Amino acid sequence: MLKTKPSFLFLLILAVLTPALVGCDELLPSSLTPSASSEDNTTDLDSWFRVYFTDPTSPTAESYRGGPDTRLATAIDEARVSVDAAIYDLNLWSVRDALINAFRRGVSVRIVIESDNLDEPEIQDLQEAGISILGDRREGLMHNKFVVIDRSQVWTGSMNFTTSDGYMNDNDLLQVRSVRLAEDYTTEFNEMFKDDLFGPDIRSVTPYPELVVEGVPLEVYFSPDDGVAGHLIELIQAAQQSIYFMAFSFTSDALTEAILERAKDGVTVAGVMEETQVESNSGSDYERFRQAGLDIRLDGNPRNMHHKVILIDGNTVVVGSYNFSNSAENINDENVLVFHDARIAGQFETEFERVFAGGHR
């Protein structure tokens, strides 16, 4: 049987639409569908997602060289249009120099910072170079640590841009290439920098709170306006197999109760908590976890275990600046990303296993 040829008009339409469709972000349907397993999905994560973990045990850590900050500095060095940074604190020379160099070559550089840290010498260097910096000027914390470059990539995670966080403490730093995700973070940045709205005053207007990047479903939340704890509780309640966490601070009774309920139903729960926070914070839920018979450990890092990560069923990762605390939920400016992907979860599970193995009861 003869095959009919596609019409010229059809081919023309296909030629026009294909470049726009390939690799674009897609809106997520109302019901999240987990991505395919690593065996079924061959998307190269390096093309859009990378995570860097600090290594306090590295022989070069004391030199403050070669850590995740060098990757961020390189990305800023490659910026052509804009760099927007919401920074809790900064004293890393690599990032300072990259920001100043970007500004001097004509890139728009804007910074929002926690006012308590405005006196840092490196922040003063940025101001003296002419870079616009706005402090939050309030009792709550501007606790974000994110950078948006050229409105096309986002850097975020638990790592403050400091020597201690980049080299002495356990932390994560993520790079995500996505125009829509960048729009989410730029919108949040503008609320602070342009509208001067912080903490409970900010609005919930995230353009794409749910999206898909290269086949991977993401959720995007900012605190305190998005009710982050409620979303995390829903994720925890849906856990069927395992819940692992790394927490600098864990004082949220609501999250703790949700985890304990899943543990009663047979879900495996294990975690690591920063020892100094457990010892100094009377609101820590460490003892509640331990009394329930769960394998929750104190970290073994003589400095700080600064992660804020929850892993669910080997397929979901919660990560960002958000400590699992009432302050993060109701007072501070924070950001959270949720990835539904086994390959990304696997990278964080490797870090969890390392930190967990070094912990103690």
Beta strands, then each sheet from edge to edge (+ up, - down):
strand 1: 26-27
strand 2: 49-53
strand 3: 82-87
strand 4: 108-113
strand 5: 132-135
strand 6: 145-149
strand 7: 153-157
strand 8: 172-177
strand 9: 210-213
strand 10: 216-223
strand 11: 242-247
strand 12: 268-273
strand 13: 295-298
strand 14: 308-312
strand 15: 316-320
strand 16: 334-340
sheet 1: 1+ 9- 10+ 16- 15+ 14- 11+ 12+ 13+
sheet 2: 2+ 8- 7+ 6- 3+ 4+ 5+
end
